[in-house]
């Protein structure tokens, strides 16, 4: 149980902080802006809550699903990466995010998904 809690917390930190860094870099380079109709603290809190559910799902499902992926954390990460990238493409098609925001999202997901699953694989051995 302790490992699941630590795994969830580590996954949450990884999938929350890396996008902030990537989007921050993109905002400096390409002048993308957070939504203007919501306070920054409320925006970040909404992202944290959303990511908390995702971190919990990634962590709790890992011990049950890893056997289906020939005990390879990389295959498990690939499945989650496809979920996230597909979501970014859907938001871009639906015009709820710009091309630059979608690219920033895909870059951050390409970093944080394998990183968080790798750390999780070490914690839940």
Residue pairs with C-beta under 8 A, 6 or more apart in sequence:
3 123
3 124
4 59
4 60
4 124
6 123
7 59
7 62
7 119
7 120
7 123
7 124
8 55
8 56
8 59
8 60
9 55
10 116
10 119
10 120
10 123
11 55
11 58
11 59
11 116
11 119
11 120
12 48
12 51
12 52
12 55
14 112
14 115
14 116
14 119
15 51
15 54
15 55
15 58
15 112
15 113
15 116
16 47
16 48
16 51
18 108
18 111
18 112
18 115
19 47
19 104
19 105
19 108
19 109
19 112
20 44
21 108
22 104
22 107
22 108
22 111
23 32
23 101
23 104
23 108
25 104
26 32
26 100
26 101
26 103
26 104
27 33
27 34
30 100
32 98
32 100
32 101
32 104
34 40
34 43
35 43
38 46
55 116
58 80
58 116
58 117
58 120
59 120
59 124
62 76
62 117
62 120
62 121
62 124
63 124
65 76
66 72
66 73
66 76
66 121
69 75
69 76
69 79
73 117
73 118
73 120
73 121
74 114
74 117
76 117
76 121
77 113
77 114
77 116
77 117
77 118
80 113
80 117
81 109
81 110
81 113
81 114
84 105
84 109
84 113
85 106
85 109
85 110
88 97
88 102
88 105
88 106
88 109
89 102
91 97
91 101
91 102
91 105
92 98
92 99
92 101
92 102
97 105
